[in-house]
């Protein structure tokens, strides 16, 4: 209130940050979210792998057997829902 905004828009914001802090400044604060999300996606892909072994035939992806592929995807949710 009573002060002009520090940036004129998204591009101006990126330019000012890059000038003051370099390109790394655009990624400040990203380490913690990435560290938190990476294990979750690892569990998701682990669950999907298990689901493919349990539900999918060898030709499920070639013949697009969507029920089998969907069940494999649903299995991945079992691994990530408790998080």
Phi, psi and omega per residue, in radians:
X1 nan 2.207 3.113
X2 1.456 -0.074 3.138
X3 -2.163 2.517 3.087
X4 -1.241 2.648 3.124
X5 -1.107 2.588 -3.092
X6 -1.202 -0.379 -3.095
X7 -2.228 2.560 3.118
X8 -1.502 -0.330 -3.134
X9 3.090 -3.031 -3.077
X10 -1.119 -0.764 -3.110
X11 -1.182 -0.735 3.097
X12 -1.066 -0.716 3.099
X13 -1.036 -0.870 -3.139
X14 -1.075 -0.701 3.141
X15 -1.144 -0.776 -3.130
X16 -1.132 -0.759 3.132
X17 -1.121 -0.759 -3.140
X18 -1.103 -0.694 3.115
X19 -1.136 -0.755 -3.052
X20 -1.380 -0.696 -2.976
X21 -2.120 -0.060 -3.066
X22 1.423 3.125 -3.100
X23 -1.101 -0.559 3.135
X24 -1.074 -0.442 3.115
X25 -1.096 -0.475 3.113
X26 -1.201 -0.339 -3.066
X27 -1.926 0.206 3.106
X28 -1.034 2.376 3.097
X29 1.424 0.125 -3.102
X30 -1.579 -0.277 -3.069
X31 -1.081 -0.803 -3.096
X32 -1.126 -0.821 3.110
X33 -1.094 -0.688 3.139
X34 -1.165 -0.709 3.120
X35 -1.116 -0.536 3.126
X36 -1.400 -0.581 -3.072
X37 -1.449 -0.565 -3.078
X38 -0.995 -0.833 3.110
X39 -1.117 -0.579 3.133
X40 -1.127 -0.759 3.113
X41 -1.205 -0.555 3.067
X42 -1.079 -0.758 3.092
X43 -1.138 -0.643 3.127
X44 -1.082 -0.831 3.134
X45 -1.201 -0.575 3.057
X46 -1.084 -0.823 3.120
X47 -1.097 -0.673 3.115
X48 -1.147 -0.682 3.089
X49 -1.083 -0.768 3.084
X50 -1.101 -0.744 3.134
X51 -1.079 -0.685 3.094
X52 -1.107 -0.713 3.125
X53 -1.132 -0.659 -3.075
X54 -1.359 -0.805 -2.935
X55 -1.810 -0.437 -2.969
X56 -1.675 2.379 2.972
X57 -1.324 2.995 3.136
X58 -1.102 -0.506 -3.095
X59 -1.816 0.321 -3.061
X60 -1.064 -0.634 -3.085
X61 -1.511 -0.478 3.109
X62 -1.281 -0.690 -3.127
X63 -1.701 0.111 -3.133
X64 0.835 1.072 3.046
X65 -1.413 1.559 -2.947
X66 -1.145 -0.525 3.103
X67 -1.136 -0.793 3.131
X68 -1.135 -0.762 3.140
X69 -1.137 -0.690 3.112
X70 -1.125 -0.707 3.090
X71 -1.138 -0.633 3.070
X72 -1.113 -0.733 3.091
X73 -1.132 -0.685 3.108
X74 -1.132 -0.583 3.098
X75 -1.111 -0.610 3.115
X76 -1.105 -0.539 3.128
X77 -1.157 -0.541 3.120
X78 -1.084 -0.529 -3.108
X79 -1.417 -0.477 -3.037
X80 -1.856 -0.275 -3.109
X81 -1.087 -0.715 -3.136
X82 -1.111 -0.359 -3.128
X83 -1.288 nan nan
